[in-house]
Amino acid sequence: MLVLFFLLLFIGSFLNVCIYRIPREESIVFPGSHCPHCNTPLKPFELLPVVSWLALRGKCRTCGVKISARYPAVELLTGILITLVYLSYGLSISFFAISFLTLLLIVMTFIDLDHQIIPDGLTIMVAVGGVFHLAYGLIGNTGITIGQAALGVLIGGGFFLAIAIVSNGGMGGGDIKLMAALGLWFGWQGILLVMFLSFIIGGIVSVGLLIARRKGRKSMVPFGPFIGIGTFLTAVYGNQIIQWYFSMFI
Ligand SMILES: [Zn+2]
């Protein structure tokens, strides 16, 4: 079990590479990992997720530059989230599908935090995954219908497009395209829950940041991370959340 969790941390380590390199339009395969400051290639024992960072006390072994705690944090987050998907779905096709989506969302979230963009390549992968997920659900008769998925695309993309127009750029094009792609995964019912959760969490965090005076009223808080959290909660706990929500009124 611990070995499997460590394997998940390695996937998280790969996500760190994607988060750093995709917006810089660098290859995610070559060259191998190197210090972002002195460019010294990392030795195998420096590539162990979390462990290496702790052993080297968050510094490059060659130049001593501080390596952000976010690297091990992303690795741990990946391990924890995929474990949560497993606890909900067991070892099933859905586990692999939702895990794939979760990995894409982690990369998207941190790229949006760093650069305020959601790369089209990631959104296309979300959309392609959504088509496969939809097709699998149709064959097994377990998922949403094509009509529900089409409505999901229209509602997800359309609602965010409307916000972008009304707020004069308060919502980016990347958010609109991502929401449309997620409509393929969740249909209109699920995409409504994604929107509901992402706006509630986004609202709470924004108010918190305002109180802490971390961000001015006008300054930009990227919305992608909230879509990421709302989507993960919908994918893994959607049914429980809906039951809990309605049980409050009965
Ligand atoms: Zn270095």
Residues whose N, C-alpha, C, O or C-beta is under 5 A from the ligand:
A	BS01	ZN	C35 H37 C38 N39 C60 T62 C63 G64 V65
